[in-house]
Amino acid sequence: MRIMGLDFGSKTVGVAVSDPLLITAQGLEIIRRKEENKLRQTLARIEELITEYEVEEIVLGLPKNMNASEGVRVELTNEFKEKLERRTGLTVTMWDERLTTVAADKAMMEAGIRRENRKDYVDKIAAALILQGYLDYRSMQAK
């Protein structure tokens, strides 16, 4: 069993997947689309990855504002969640993603990745951070 983590953005979806023991998260790829509302190919690619990695659950980043309020991005993310559940039949768990992009940017800075190249990785790293937070939470709950 594996869990997939997703960082849903206006034109990209960062994808991460857990190891089979549900201990660590690894960034997989960034799915890019030309228009925000064009999700058919994005959903098809996610389905391919679910099959390839034998994913049984999805964790989707919930983009709350820093004051915990919910804006238009939360609405769009909830709509994406419903589409994912209908299309895949899997449980989709929402996970607070506040500061994951900031943490991903900081990690890339520390790794020496140039500023102009960071956009090529940030969504994939953010997805891994979302998933790792969820895996750590599950692990703590099991104790």
JOZI-V503692 format. One record per helix or strand of 3 or more residues. SS is the DSSP state (~ for helix, > for strand). FROM is the first residue (numbers start at 1). TO is the last residue. If there is no record, write none. Layout:
ss: (SS	SS)
from: (FROM	FROM)
to: (TO	TO)
This chain:
ss: (>	>	>	~	>	~	>	~	~	~)
from: (2	12	25	40	55	72	91	100	115	122)
to: (8	18	32	53	62	88	96	110	118	142)
